[in-house]
Amino acid sequence: MANPDLIGAQMLADHAVLPLAARDAMHRPELALASPEIARAVTRYEVASARTVELSAAMDTRQLTGAEFDSLVLAQDVMAASQATLAAAGQLHLIEVQ
């Protein structure tokens, strides 16, 4: 019989590699019914959105490094691409963009 402590530790390790926004998106029932492309677009949008919020908050207190600025631009590009994918599929409600 497997050790419950080891199973719990493995479950935590499995989830630890995903950003919080990605883990939350995986537990949304409407994504369970969506195609993999739609679920991926929602998850990418939410993770990129969280990164944008994080970097925007940093901009309020200091100047971003070059890598952070590049990360911000990339996150915004990912959000735009994901939004376009969802708009084409008529699924913008999944990211609450009207």
PEGI-V697592 format. One record per helix or strand of 3 or more residues. SS is the DSSP state (H for helix, E for strand). FROM is the first residue (numbers start at 1). LEN is the number of residues. If there is no record, write none. Layout:
BEGIN
{{SS | FROM | LEN} {SS | FROM | LEN}}
END
This chain:
BEGIN
{{H | 4 | 13} {H | 20 | 7} {H | 29 | 4} {H | 36 | 26} {H | 66 | 23} {H | 92 | 3}}
END
